[in-house]
């Protein structure tokens, strides 16, 4: 929603907004753009009456502004519909979808096009990403080129349109990274998730292309009936885009890519994690298939600067490194921790997790969550965010996760809020420790509170 606000402002519209409690990085982005965000929600925020209200998918009936909007019959629409009508129509729609990795992969693809456009201006990309891409310093861009690159979210569109947002984007070319059960608040099971992705695949025209991960049976099932060309990427022999010799050296991942079994390019990326090499290869494959040469692709990936809140180093104090990551699902947590193991070998790894996403707040993946968190030596869980919103039989009980970790020999604790966690960690962290704070929200300011407390500890010692 913040990215769309910026795009609409670039198009000449006057944009305002409202939220219950905005938080960085998007609140910072909106402030820098001069876009006013009223907090909290209130009927008075709709005065004077706007020409159009765009309703985010986090809002439902009962919200004070939604009720006022309906009572007054003010015109309204959804994010996804406006994106299609105002920005995608008439452009080449390049969509990155999947349960994991889509924000980073979309950012990589946009940067590849940006680098390629230095010699081919027609490739200058417009884009909309669900995070702030560090190479651009923003989550959106509006350019004169034909490509429009967008992160295709499988979450529902709005309270009045329960289909996935990506069904509005009509891809000319599509990347499909992973398909797993997620968003347990709107999908009943894995079968319903796969149905949504199969419907997306069905929107790609015969002239289009799909670049799909080769290491997932769910992905294979979703692309099995595509009517366009499907190119698989990953580690399997016979895949159109095959990674080989992946290694991490001196802060850089390096690997070779075979295209249809033949040497195609040597790629590098200043990020750790096998999952990031896969994301980069997916972006490279789609760009190459759209006519971009290997040289600008390799240059772009070598200079890629990640996305805020994806393995982002927030502070380094007294030899303690604090990492911010958006991990919202046990699989994403596992890959984040594996990447940190690679990036910081031999250092003690702490994980601080806020169960905040609609999947993590439920007990459906309790066993998988324990397995993922077991990759760290020290684990601290916060209380479930707004646990009262989750029915008791479905609710995650973090004490069960902590107990299972302790039985496995891990140092694990449950501390209910950010302040308690900061107090506990400030007395326990030592030089050389790496702290990964995982949440898909603001986590009550812990990203600022913990560095401040460590800095105060250092000053007083």
VENDACOR-V528041 format. One line per field, one symbol per residue. phi: phi as a letter, one per 40 degrees, with the letter a starting at -180 (. if undefined). psi: psi as a letter, one per 40 degrees, with the letter a starting at -180 (. if undefined). Layout:
BEGIN
phi=???
psi=???
END
This chain:
BEGIN
phi=.cccdcccccchccbbaaacacaccccccccccgccbcbccadcccbccccabbcccccbdhccccccdcccfccaabdcccdcccbcdgbccbbbbicbgccccccccccdccccccbbdccdccaabcaccccbgabaabbccccbbacccccccacbacccdccccfccabbbcabbcafccbbcacdcccccccccdccccdccabbbccbbcccdccccbccbcbbcbibccgccbbcbfcabbfgbcbabbcbfgbdbabbaacachdccccdccccccccccchcccccccccccbcbgbdgbfcccabbfgcbbbbacdbadcccdccccccdccbcgbcbbbbbbcbcccccbccbccccdcccccbcbbbbccccfdccbddccccbcccccccccccgccbabbcaccccccccccbcbdgcbbbbbabacffgcccccdcccccccccc
psi=ddddddddddeeihhiiiidgiiiedddddddefhhhhhaiideeehihidhhhhieeiiidhddddddddefihiaiddddddddddheihhhhhiidiedddddddddddddddedegdeehiiihifihhdddeieiihieidhhhihhheiidieegeiideeeeghdihhhcihihifedehdiddddddddddddeehideaihhhhefhddddddedeieihhhiiaeiieidhhhifhihhfehhiiihhhfeihdihiihfiihddddddddddddddddeehidddddddddehfaiiehfhhdihhfehhhhhieheiddddddddddddddgheihhihhhhgdieddeiedfddddddddeeidhhhhiihhfdeehiddehhhddddddddddeeihiihhdidddddddddediiheihhhhhifaeffedddddddddddddde.
END
